[in-house]
């Protein structure tokens, strides 16, 4: 354990007043645990699984965040059932695209970061501060990103301090840690241009949860049709996208039975309309 002696006692650093940031604490006392080391000069990054298309959209009760399940490694399918959407805390979720191993480690550290802040300060971090903190963590990985091991997450949350009707918020990031708030909807990953095209056509801010989930699944279906790295609904293997919502009641992942029902409805509709539904006029 970091900072403990051979008898299991905590080290002096645990009792010294300091920052409420867990990553800053690690950087000061055990920087090797942050995993931000770059490869030696001239050494190429090894081929590793990459997550692909993720998206988020606001709707009547909050914000929805979703992702396909495929991870690729070059021209190979590395995994068919990757979990790309994960809760960060009770009212925030993060979806990952990019290098899977680094992204999952970053999510775990980010979850601890938010919990640590709340325990030290006695109050949860604001949503804008959560986005800024995640941007800082991405910036710490910029050396690896320059060597091809980039992480491009998407953050969605329910802001209890925002005006009614604007509490679902979405933040995107670039590989260098730039933070950008998106309004209405956004998508990241290799299939994102096609997903954003579908979202632009179908998104409405007053949608119900089921309507929002169907729009997200339609967008992922479009991405899978034109991007080989994005996986569509796998009916034979019963593998369907992960869809989660965040409302005033907190984070909720849609049950597998519900996601399956909605995915099959999209597949059935595409039998008669392969190009997808028309935008409402």
C-alpha positions in Angstrom: 0.0 0.0 0.0 1.3 3.5 -0.8 2.8 5.2 2.2 2.4 2.3 4.6 5.3 0.7 6.6 6.0 -3.0 7.1 3.7 -3.1 10.1 0.7 -1.8 8.1 0.6 1.6 9.6 -0.2 4.6 7.3 2.6 6.9 6.4 3.0 10.5 7.5 1.7 11.8 4.2 -1.8 10.5 5.0 -2.0 12.7 8.0 -0.6 15.9 6.4 -3.1 18.5 5.3 -3.1 18.9 1.6 -5.1 18.8 -1.6 -8.5 17.2 -2.0 -7.4 15.8 -5.3 -6.4 12.1 -5.2 -4.4 12.3 -8.4 -2.4 15.2 -7.0 -1.8 13.2 -3.9 -0.5 10.3 -5.9 1.6 12.6 -8.1 3.3 13.9 -5.0 3.9 10.5 -3.2 3.6 7.6 -5.7 3.7 9.1 -9.2 4.4 5.7 -10.7 0.9 4.6 -9.9 -0.6 7.2 -12.3 0.6 5.2 -15.3 1.5 8.3 -17.3 5.0 7.1 -18.4 5.8 7.5 -22.1 7.6 4.9 -24.3 11.3 5.3 -24.9 12.2 7.4 -28.0 12.0 5.4 -31.2 9.8 2.6 -29.6 6.4 2.3 -31.3 3.3 1.7 -29.2 2.1 -1.9 -29.4 -1.1 -2.8 -31.1 -3.8 -2.6 -28.5 -7.7 -2.8 -28.4 -9.5 0.4 -29.2 -13.0 1.3 -28.3 -15.1 3.0 -31.0 -18.4 4.8 -31.1 -19.9 6.5 -28.0 -22.6 9.2 -27.8 -24.7 11.2 -25.5 -27.9 13.3 -25.9 -30.2 15.3 -23.7 -33.9 14.5 -23.3 -36.9 15.6 -21.2 -35.8 14.2 -17.9 -32.0 14.4 -18.1 -29.2 13.0 -20.3 -28.6 9.7 -22.0 -25.2 8.2 -22.7 -24.6 5.1 -24.9 -22.0 3.1 -26.7 -21.6 0.1 -29.0 -19.8 -3.0 -27.7 -17.0 -3.6 -30.2 -13.3 -3.1 -29.6 -10.9 -3.4 -32.5 -7.2 -4.1 -32.9 -6.1 -3.0 -36.3 -8.4 -4.9 -38.7 -9.4 -7.5 -36.1 -12.3 -7.5 -33.7 -10.6 -7.7 -30.3 -13.8 -7.9 -28.2 -17.5 -8.0 -29.0 -18.9 -7.1 -25.6 -16.8 -4.3 -24.2 -18.5 -2.1 -21.6 -17.8 1.5 -22.7 -20.3 3.3 -20.5 -19.5 3.5 -16.8 -20.9 5.5 -13.8 -18.5 8.0 -12.4 -20.7 8.9 -9.4 -24.4 9.1 -8.6 -25.1 11.8 -11.2 -22.3 11.5 -13.7 -21.3 8.9 -16.3 -18.3 8.5 -18.6 -18.0 6.7 -21.9 -14.7 5.7 -23.4 -13.2 5.7 -26.9 -9.6 5.2 -27.8 -7.0 2.8 -26.2 -9.1 0.6 -24.0 -6.5 -0.4 -21.3 -5.5 3.2 -20.5 -9.1 4.4 -20.7 -10.4 1.9 -18.2 -7.5 2.8 -15.8 -8.4 6.5 -16.2 -12.1 5.8 -15.4 -11.2 3.9 -12.3 -8.9 6.6 -11.1 -11.5 9.3 -11.9 -14.1 7.4 -9.9 -11.7 7.5 -6.9 -10.9 11.1 -7.6 -14.6 12.1 -7.3 -15.2 10.0 -4.2 -12.0 11.3 -2.5 -13.0 14.9 -3.1 -16.5 14.4 -1.6 -15.0 12.7 1.5 -12.4 15.4 2.0 -14.6 18.5 1.3 -17.9 17.1 2.6 -19.8 18.1 -0.6 -19.8 16.7 -4.2 -17.8 18.4 -6.9 -19.9 20.5 -9.3 -20.4 19.1 -12.7 -18.3 21.8 -14.4 -15.5 21.0 -11.9 -15.8 17.3 -12.7 -15.3 18.0 -16.4 -12.3 20.2 -15.6 -10.8 17.5 -13.4 -11.2 14.9 -16.1 -9.6 17.2 -18.7 -6.6 17.5 -16.3 -6.3 13.7 -16.1 -6.4 13.5 -20.0 -3.7 16.2 -20.2 -1.5 14.1 -18.0 -1.7 11.3 -20.6 -0.7 13.6 -23.5 2.8 11.9 -23.9 1.2 8.5 -24.5 -1.4 10.1 -26.7 1.3 11.5 -29.0 2.6 7.9 -29.3 -0.8 6.6 -30.4 -2.2 5.6 -27.0 -4.9 8.3 -26.9 -8.1 8.3 -24.7 -11.1 10.3 -25.9 -13.9 10.1 -23.3 -17.3 11.6 -23.2 -18.8 12.9 -19.9 -22.5 13.3 -19.2 -24.1 14.4 -16.0 -27.2 15.8 -14.3 -26.5 19.2 -12.9 -28.8 19.8 -10.0 -27.9 23.5 -9.8 -28.8 24.3 -13.5 -32.2 25.7 -14.4 -35.0 23.2 -15.0 -34.9 21.8 -18.6 -31.1 22.4 -18.9 -29.8 20.0 -16.2 -28.6 17.3 -18.6 -25.1 18.4 -19.7 -22.5 16.8 -22.0 -18.7 17.4 -22.2 -16.3 16.2 -24.8 -12.5 16.3 -24.7 -9.6 16.2 -27.1 -6.5 14.1 -26.7 -4.6 17.1 -25.3 -7.1 17.7 -22.5 -9.2 20.4 -24.1 -12.7 20.6 -22.6 -15.8 21.5 -24.6 -19.4 21.6 -23.6 -21.8 20.2 -26.2 -25.5 21.1 -26.3 -28.2 18.7 -27.3 -26.0 15.8 -28.4 -22.5 14.6 -29.3 -20.7 11.5 -30.4 -17.0 10.4 -30.3 -15.0 7.6 -31.9 -14.5 6.3 -35.4 -18.2 6.0 -36.2 -19.0 9.4 -34.7 -19.5 11.3 -38.0 -22.3 9.0 -38.9 -23.8 8.9 -35.4 -23.8 12.7 -35.2 -25.6 12.9 -38.6 -28.4 10.6 -37.3 -28.6 12.6 -34.0 -28.8 15.9 -35.8 -31.7 14.5 -37.8 -33.6 12.8 -35.0 -32.8 14.6 -31.7 -35.5 16.6 -29.9 -35.1 18.0 -26.4 -38.6 17.0 -25.3 -38.2 13.3 -26.0 -39.2 10.6 -23.4 -36.7 8.1 -22.2 -37.8 5.4 -24.7 -37.7 7.9 -27.5 -34.2 9.1 -26.6 -33.0 5.5 -26.3 -34.4 4.7 -29.8 -32.7 7.7 -31.2 -29.4 6.7 -29.7 -29.8 3.1 -31.0 -30.6 4.4 -34.5 -27.5 6.6 -34.4 -25.3 3.6 -33.4 -27.0 1.5 -36.1 -26.0 4.2 -38.7 -22.5 4.3 -37.4 -22.2 0.5 -37.6 -23.4 0.6 -41.2 -20.6 2.9 -42.4 -17.8 2.2 -39.9 -16.4 -1.3 -39.7 -15.0 -0.6 -36.2 -18.5 0.0 -34.8 -20.5 -3.0 -33.8 -24.3 -3.1 -34.5 -26.9 -5.1 -32.5 -25.6 -8.7 -32.5 -28.9 -10.6 -32.4 -27.4 -14.1 -32.6 -25.0 -13.5 -29.7 -27.6 -11.3 -27.8 -25.1 -8.5 -27.5 -26.6 -5.0 -27.7 -25.4 -1.5 -27.0 -25.1 -0.2 -23.5 -27.6 2.6 -22.8 -27.7 4.5 -19.5 -29.6 7.6 -18.3 -28.9 10.2 -15.7 -31.8 12.1 -14.1 -32.6 13.7 -10.8 -32.9 10.2 -9.4 -29.3 9.4 -10.4 -27.5 7.1 -12.8 -29.4 4.1 -14.2 -28.3 1.6 -16.8 -31.2 0.3 -18.9 -31.9 -3.3 -18.2 -30.6 -5.8 -20.8 -34.2 -6.9 -21.6 -35.1 -3.3 -22.3 -32.1 -2.6 -24.5 -32.7 -5.8 -26.3 -36.4 -4.9 -26.9 -35.5 -1.5 -28.3 -32.6 -2.8 -30.4 -34.9 -5.4 -32.0 -37.4 -2.7 -32.7 -34.7 -0.7 -34.6 -33.6 -3.8 -36.5 -37.2 -4.5 -37.5 -37.8 -0.9 -38.6 -34.7 -1.1 -40.8 -36.2 -4.0 -42.7 -38.6 -1.6 -44.4 -36.5 1.5 -44.1 -32.8 0.6 -44.5 -31.7 4.2 -44.5 -33.4 4.9 -41.1 -36.4 7.1 -40.1 -37.1 10.5 -41.5 -36.5 13.6 -39.4 -39.8 14.9 -37.9 -41.0 18.1 -39.7 
